[in-house]
Amino acid sequence: MIIGIMGAMPDEVDQLCARLENVTKENYAGVEYHCGTLQGKQVVVCCAGMGKANAASTVQVLCTKYGIDKLIFSGIAGNMTSKIGIGDVCVGETVVYHDAELSMIAQSAPFQTEYHGDPALVQAALDACAACGVKAIAGKIATGDTFVGDAETKKAIEEKCHPDCVEMEGAAVSQIAGRNGVPCVILRAMSDNADESGYEVLVVKQFSITEYVKTATEIVANMIESL
């Protein structure tokens, strides 16, 4: 079994890469793929870059070139719910585009207007969060190619699809994984509230990506050990 592990930013995967054993690296189509073992399991770790196109193309490479059997995506997102707060995690039970014509996208494989995290991987993620002392929910994630940092845009997304958080890659990852028949799950830590405060949180550093990544690395490692 080969497990793919993805992030959108280098910070989100660097610590995982540092834990790998028997590592080989390969640059392919602008992305560096780290192949090795983690917790005794064969993994391929990579940073796809931000946005739907980068995410989708990287998933296809993981499926076609590296033959992954399962896929975990870990990163940060803007919070859209009162159920969790900054630093807590939303595990993607449902993942949907907020900026696409869904009926048209669903005319090609995997013929869906929304995507669902693999139940076993969702549970493994929730269990790993609990083991690491992180509050987590199984929820709905909305994806679009725009950073959401104002109340008006946030409200429009809330009215359209009622998500628990918003980000820029999850639905594309889920769509292409589904097209290839690869079970996947999206994990998102809440970095901001998807409004004007996002600049303060991310730039003035009320939320520490470095600190979260330490925790995220433990969560993913715990998941890998359980699979």
The 8 nearest C-alpha neighbors of each residue, nearest first, counted from 0:
[[1, 68, 2, 41, 67, 40, 69, 42],
 [0, 2, 67, 41, 42, 68, 3, 69],
 [3, 1, 42, 69, 67, 70, 68, 43],
 [2, 4, 70, 43, 42, 67, 44, 69],
 [5, 3, 44, 71, 72, 70, 43, 45],
 [6, 4, 72, 45, 46, 44, 71, 73],
 [5, 7, 46, 11, 73, 8, 72, 74],
 [6, 8, 48, 49, 47, 46, 74, 5],
 [7, 9, 11, 10, 6, 48, 46, 49],
 [10, 8, 11, 12, 46, 13, 7, 6],
 [11, 9, 8, 13, 12, 209, 212, 208],
 [10, 12, 9, 6, 8, 212, 74, 13],
 [11, 13, 15, 9, 10, 14, 6, 16],
 [14, 12, 16, 15, 10, 9, 11, 17],
 [15, 13, 17, 16, 12, 216, 18, 213],
 [16, 14, 18, 12, 17, 13, 216, 19],
 [15, 17, 13, 14, 18, 19, 12, 44],
 [16, 18, 14, 15, 19, 13, 20, 12],
 [19, 17, 15, 16, 14, 20, 37, 36],
 [20, 18, 37, 16, 36, 35, 17, 22],
 [19, 21, 36, 22, 35, 18, 37, 17],
 [22, 20, 35, 36, 19, 23, 34, 37],
 [23, 21, 35, 20, 34, 19, 33, 24],
 [22, 24, 34, 33, 35, 21, 25, 32],
 [25, 23, 33, 32, 34, 22, 31, 26],
 [24, 26, 32, 31, 27, 33, 23, 30],
 [27, 25, 31, 30, 32, 29, 28, 24],
 [26, 28, 30, 29, 25, 31, 32, 60],
 [29, 27, 30, 26, 31, 57, 60, 56],
 [28, 30, 27, 26, 31, 47, 57, 48],
 [31, 29, 27, 26, 28, 32, 47, 46],
 [30, 32, 26, 25, 45, 27, 33, 24],
 [31, 33, 45, 25, 24, 44, 26, 30],
 [34, 32, 24, 44, 43, 23, 45, 22],
 [35, 33, 43, 23, 22, 42, 24, 32],
 [36, 34, 22, 21, 20, 19, 42, 41],
 [35, 37, 41, 20, 40, 19, 39, 42],
 [36, 38, 39, 40, 19, 41, 42, 20],
 [39, 37, 224, 40, 36, 223, 220, 221],
 [38, 40, 37, 36, 41, 224, 223, 20],
 [41, 39, 36, 37, 38, 42, 223, 1],
 [40, 42, 36, 1, 35, 2, 37, 0],
 [43, 41, 2, 1, 35, 36, 3, 34],
 [42, 44, 34, 3, 33, 4, 2, 32],
 [45, 43, 4, 33, 32, 5, 3, 42],
 [46, 44, 32, 5, 31, 47, 33, 4],
 [45, 47, 6, 7, 9, 48, 5, 8],
 [46, 48, 7, 54, 53, 57, 45, 6],
 [49, 47, 7, 53, 46, 8, 50, 54],
 [50, 48, 7, 53, 47, 167, 8, 168],
 [51, 49, 167, 168, 144, 53, 52, 54],
 [50, 52, 168, 54, 171, 53, 55, 167],
 [53, 51, 55, 54, 50, 56, 171, 49],
 [54, 52, 56, 51, 55, 48, 50, 47],
 [53, 55, 51, 57, 52, 47, 56, 172],
 [56, 54, 52, 58, 171, 57, 172, 53],
 [55, 57, 59, 53, 58, 54, 52, 60],
 [56, 58, 60, 54, 59, 55, 47, 53],
 [59, 57, 61, 55, 60, 56, 62, 54],
 [58, 60, 62, 56, 57, 61, 63, 55],
 [59, 61, 57, 63, 64, 62, 58, 56],
 [62, 60, 65, 58, 59, 64, 63, 67],
 [63, 61, 66, 59, 67, 60, 65, 64],
 [62, 64, 60, 66, 61, 65, 59, 67],
 [65, 63, 60, 61, 66, 62, 59, 67],
 [64, 66, 61, 67, 62, 63, 60, 43],
 [67, 65, 62, 63, 64, 61, 68, 1],
 [66, 68, 1, 62, 2, 65, 69, 3],
 [67, 69, 1, 181, 2, 0, 66, 70],
 [70, 68, 2, 182, 181, 67, 183, 3],
 [69, 71, 183, 3, 2, 4, 182, 184],
 [72, 70, 4, 184, 183, 3, 185, 5],
 [71, 73, 5, 185, 6, 4, 186, 184],
 [74, 72, 186, 6, 187, 185, 5, 71],
 [75, 73, 187, 6, 11, 188, 186, 72],
 [74, 76, 188, 187, 189, 190, 77, 73],
 [77, 75, 166, 189, 165, 187, 190, 188],
 [78, 76, 193, 191, 192, 165, 164, 189],
 [77, 79, 164, 192, 189, 80, 193, 191],
 [78, 80, 164, 163, 162, 192, 77, 193],
 [81, 79, 163, 82, 78, 83, 164, 162],
 [80, 82, 83, 84, 79, 78, 163, 192],
 [81, 83, 80, 84, 136, 163, 79, 135],
 [84, 82, 81, 87, 80, 85, 135, 134],
 [85, 83, 87, 86, 189, 81, 82, 78],
 [84, 86, 189, 190, 87, 191, 83, 78],
 [85, 87, 189, 188, 190, 84, 88, 211],
 [88, 86, 134, 188, 84, 85, 189, 135],
 [89, 87, 188, 135, 187, 189, 134, 90],
 [88, 90, 136, 187, 135, 137, 138, 186],
 [89, 91, 186, 137, 185, 138, 136, 92],
 [92, 90, 185, 93, 138, 139, 116, 140],
 [91, 93, 116, 138, 137, 115, 139, 90],
 [94, 92, 115, 139, 91, 114, 140, 116],
 [95, 93, 140, 114, 170, 139, 113, 141],
 [94, 96, 113, 141, 170, 142, 114, 140],
 [97, 95, 142, 141, 98, 99, 170, 143],
 [96, 98, 141, 142, 143, 99, 95, 156],
 [97, 99, 143, 96, 100, 142, 144, 156],
 [100, 98, 101, 96, 97, 104, 143, 103],
 [101, 99, 103, 102, 104, 98, 96, 97],
 [100, 102, 104, 112, 103, 99, 105, 96],
 [101, 103, 105, 104, 100, 112, 106, 111],
 [102, 104, 105, 101, 106, 100, 107, 99],
 [103, 105, 101, 106, 102, 107, 100, 112],
 [104, 106, 110, 111, 102, 103, 107, 112],
 [107, 105, 103, 104, 110, 102, 108, 111],
 [108, 106, 110, 105, 109, 104, 103, 111],
 [109, 107, 110, 178, 106, 105, 111, 177],
 [108, 110, 178, 111, 177, 107, 174, 105],
 [111, 109, 105, 108, 107, 106, 112, 104],
 [112, 110, 105, 113, 109, 114, 108, 104],
 [111, 113, 101, 105, 102, 114, 110, 104],
 [114, 112, 95, 111, 94, 93, 115, 96],
 [113, 115, 94, 93, 173, 95, 111, 174],
 [116, 114, 93, 92, 94, 117, 113, 91],
 [117, 115, 184, 92, 91, 183, 118, 121],
 [116, 118, 120, 182, 119, 183, 121, 184],
 [119, 117, 121, 120, 116, 122, 92, 115],
 [118, 120, 122, 121, 117, 123, 116, 124],
 [121, 119, 123, 117, 122, 118, 184, 124],
 [122, 120, 118, 124, 123, 119, 117, 116],
 [121, 123, 125, 119, 124, 120, 126, 118],
 [122, 124, 120, 126, 121, 125, 222, 127],
 [123, 125, 127, 121, 122, 126, 120, 222],
 [126, 124, 122, 128, 127, 123, 129, 121],
 [125, 127, 123, 129, 124, 128, 122, 130],
 [126, 128, 130, 124, 218, 129, 125, 221],
 [129, 127, 133, 131, 125, 130, 126, 218],
 [130, 128, 132, 126, 131, 127, 133, 125],
 [129, 131, 127, 128, 132, 126, 133, 218],
 [132, 130, 128, 129, 133, 127, 218, 217],
 [133, 131, 129, 130, 128, 134, 127, 214],
 [132, 134, 128, 131, 129, 135, 87, 88],
 [135, 133, 87, 88, 132, 128, 129, 136],
 [136, 134, 88, 89, 87, 133, 125, 128],
 [135, 137, 89, 138, 90, 88, 134, 125],
 [136, 138, 90, 92, 89, 91, 135, 121],
 [139, 137, 92, 91, 136, 89, 90, 163],
 [138, 140, 93, 162, 163, 94, 91, 92],
 [139, 141, 94, 164, 162, 91, 165, 163],
 [142, 140, 165, 95, 96, 97, 162, 94],
 [141, 143, 96, 167, 166, 170, 97, 165],
 [144, 142, 167, 98, 145, 97, 96, 166],
 [143, 145, 167, 50, 51, 146, 142, 98],
 [146, 144, 143, 147, 167, 50, 166, 142],
 [145, 147, 148, 144, 166, 167, 143, 193],
 [148, 146, 193, 145, 149, 153, 152, 194],
 [147, 149, 194, 193, 195, 197, 146, 150],
 [150, 148, 194, 195, 151, 152, 147, 153],
 [149, 151, 153, 194, 152, 154, 195, 148],
 [150, 152, 154, 153, 149, 155, 194, 156],
 [153, 151, 155, 154, 150, 149, 156, 147],
 [152, 154, 150, 156, 151, 155, 157, 149],
 [155, 153, 157, 151, 152, 156, 150, 158],
 [154, 156, 152, 158, 157, 153, 159, 151],
 [157, 155, 159, 153, 158, 154, 160, 152],
 [158, 156, 161, 154, 155, 159, 160, 153],
 [157, 159, 155, 156, 160, 161, 154, 153],
 [158, 160, 156, 157, 155, 161, 97, 154],
 [159, 161, 157, 162, 158, 156, 97, 141],
 [162, 160, 157, 158, 159, 163, 156, 139],
 [163, 161, 139, 164, 140, 160, 141, 157],
 [162, 164, 79, 80, 139, 140, 138, 78],
 [165, 163, 78, 79, 140, 77, 162, 76],
 [164, 166, 141, 77, 76, 140, 142, 78],
 [167, 165, 76, 142, 168, 141, 77, 143],
 [166, 168, 142, 143, 50, 144, 51, 169],
 [169, 167, 51, 50, 171, 54, 170, 142],
 [170, 168, 172, 171, 142, 173, 185, 167],
 [169, 171, 173, 94, 95, 172, 142, 174],
 [170, 172, 174, 55, 51, 173, 169, 168],
 [173, 171, 169, 170, 55, 175, 174, 54],
 [172, 174, 170, 176, 171, 175, 177, 169],
 [175, 173, 171, 177, 176, 172, 170, 178],
 [174, 176, 178, 177, 172, 173, 55, 171],
 [175, 177, 181, 173, 179, 178, 174, 172],
 [178, 176, 180, 174, 175, 179, 109, 181],
 [177, 179, 175, 109, 176, 108, 180, 174],
 [180, 178, 176, 177, 181, 175, 62, 59],
 [179, 181, 177, 178, 176, 182, 175, 109],
 [180, 182, 176, 179, 69, 68, 177, 183],
 [183, 181, 69, 117, 70, 180, 176, 177],
 [184, 182, 70, 117, 71, 69, 116, 181],
 [183, 185, 116, 71, 120, 117, 121, 91],
 [184, 186, 72, 91, 90, 73, 71, 169],
 [187, 185, 90, 73, 72, 89, 91, 74],
 [186, 188, 75, 74, 89, 88, 76, 73],
 [187, 189, 88, 75, 87, 86, 76, 190],
 [188, 190, 85, 86, 76, 78, 77, 87],
 [191, 189, 85, 76, 75, 206, 77, 188],
 [192, 190, 77, 197, 193, 189, 78, 200],
 [191, 193, 78, 77, 194, 197, 79, 196],
 [194, 192, 77, 148, 147, 191, 78, 197],
 [195, 193, 149, 148, 150, 196, 192, 197],
 [194, 196, 149, 148, 197, 198, 150, 193],
 [195, 197, 199, 194, 198, 200, 192, 191],
 [196, 198, 200, 191, 195, 199, 194, 148],
 [199, 197, 202, 201, 196, 200, 195, 203],
 [200, 198, 203, 196, 197, 202, 201, 204],
 [199, 201, 205, 197, 204, 198, 206, 203],
 [200, 202, 204, 198, 199, 203, 197, 206],
 [203, 201, 204, 198, 199, 200, 197, 205],
 [202, 204, 199, 200, 201, 205, 198, 206],
 [205, 203, 201, 206, 200, 202, 207, 199],
 [204, 206, 200, 203, 207, 201, 199, 202],
 [207, 205, 204, 200, 190, 201, 208, 86],
 [206, 208, 210, 209, 204, 211, 205, 201],
 [207, 209, 211, 210, 212, 206, 10, 190],
 [210, 208, 212, 207, 211, 213, 10, 11],
 [211, 209, 207, 213, 212, 208, 214, 206],
 [210, 212, 208, 214, 213, 209, 215, 207],
 [211, 213, 215, 209, 214, 210, 216, 208],
 [214, 212, 216, 211, 210, 215, 217, 209],
 [213, 215, 211, 217, 212, 216, 218, 210],
 [216, 214, 212, 218, 217, 213, 211, 219],
 [215, 217, 213, 219, 214, 218, 15, 212],
 [216, 218, 220, 214, 215, 219, 221, 213],
 [219, 217, 215, 221, 127, 216, 220, 128],
 [218, 220, 222, 216, 221, 217, 223, 215],
 [221, 219, 217, 223, 222, 218, 216, 224],
 [220, 222, 218, 224, 219, 223, 127, 217],
 [223, 221, 219, 225, 220, 224, 127, 123],
 [224, 222, 220, 226, 225, 221, 219, 38],
 [223, 225, 221, 222, 38, 226, 220, 40],
 [224, 226, 222, 223, 221, 123, 127, 220],
 [225, 223, 224, 222, 123, 120, 40, 221]]
